[in-house]
Amino acid sequence: MARILTRQFGLFEYDPAGAIEFPAGLPGFEQRRRFVLIERANAAPVLFLQSLEAPELCLPAAPVRSIDPQYELALTEDDLRLLGPGAGEDLIALAILWAPKEGPLTANLLAPVVIDPRSRRAVQAVRMDRRYSHRHPIAKEAACW
């Protein structure tokens, strides 16, 4: 097991084999390519995407289908190439959450984080059709999950 001292969770122990690699980084954080998913029962279904290279970088996220059960994922050829050969049906799609000091909790459904659990590779799959918003409001009742 490896350890990282994080801002959100203090000293966190993780299995290096469970690390997720973003071959192209995340938009805005292109140099941050290795992350782990942290689950906390008291925060479910919210997960935390914790950078292994920048302990202060931790992004709250939730499965897109917990926000919009009818969500339709769209991946480009570049996304599929970055996920690697054999990227399958069991992809995990997470919406990054934003909780401003003033205003509603929102989710980025326009560009979900997509993880292939087999290869442990991930991309932020930016949609070209604008079908969804990067500031999708989350209803107050859903915010309590």
Protein Blocks (a to p, Z undefined) as FASTA:
>chain_A
ZZdddfklopadddfklpccdfkopehilmlmbdcddddfklocbdcdddfklmklccdd
ddfklmmmmbccdddfklmmmnoghiafkbccdddddddfbdcddddfklccdddfklop
acddddfklmacfkbccdfklmnZZ
